[in-house]
Amino acid sequence: MEMNKKETLRLLDKYTDALKFKAEAEDNLSKVDREFKVDTSSFDVPYTKILTPFITAFMVFALAFRVGFSGFIKASSEIPITLGIFAGAAVIAVVISKMIHIYIQKKVRKNREAYERQMQIGKDGRAAGYQNTINKMSYKIAEVESILPMSLHGLEAAKTAKNKILRGQAETLEEVSGGYTEADWEEAYKPEPKMFSMPDGEVFGGFALTEATRTVFPKDPNVKYANSDCPTSDWRVVFVSLTQNNVLGDSDFYRTLPKLEKFILDSNEESILLGGLNYKALEKMVENPRVDEDEDLSDDEEENDYLL
């Protein structure tokens, strides 16, 4: 993939900006999470907080009652009567405190639910914007990193590369990075061919080319898979979109190869290393658009029947 100095600088700027915006959005999203975190335990009123003062109050009342009427009670019956008074006071205290606790908890629960709804509305409104930014920047980063040599991945590495180009120490990505290495090949997606069957019995082999994804393709699948018992010499590229989350369609492999030349990052005897293509680039290469998912298919043309 050949780019002049201006295009290279634009690519590096796009990359560093995306990294910065994503980091800022992630930081803001984290702040929102902390700001709107609700500690629901603070809304709970423990039963003991209500029971303890009621028990204490009724016991004091029971003691005062016992002392006030002690002159009318015979000595032999003082202990059972005293215990009875205290037990009655305790039962009354437990019943009343429980009723009050239930009433308070209902009010607290309603207030808590209303509060949490308001908090969630505020959080969702702000968080959605930050998450949307993160998603957009993540796609831009993936798109650029599918082109950049791995040695230039990351904010500091990209800044250093840009400074070298501005100082005239390099003109291209290959010069500033030393070129694509074995690590770049290892990191790339290596699609294995999948065999598909059409309703007329025709079989073809498909290689997936996914949006914004560095990919290794064979130069000649008929040669590479000559001894692998593949039941076809019909090879196609199947275009997969990440942004649309679907398959766009397919094209003849050998007719597509020349169109992919400007996206080639590196090559060896058997394979080519392709930089990631965006949605528009994929769409332009489709020869056989995929059947619309809303279109009715006959029983013998269901989509699952195409995959062997």
Secondary structure, 3 states (H helix, E strand, C coil): CCCCHHHHHHHHHHHHHHHHHHHHHHHHHHHHHHHCCCCHHHHCCCHHHHHHHHHHHHHHHHHHHHHHCHHHCCHHHHHHHHHHHHHHHHHHHHHHHHHHHHHHHHHHHHHHHHHHHHHHHHHHHHHHHHHHHHHHHHHHHHHHHCCCCHHHCCHHHHHHHHHHHHCCCCCCHHHHHCCCCHHHHHHCECCCCEEEECCCCCEEEEEEEECCCCEEEECCHHHHCCCCCCCCCCEEEEEEECCCCEEEEEEEHHHHHHHHHHHEEEECCCEEEECCCCHHHHHHHCCEECCCCCCCCCHHHCHHHHEC
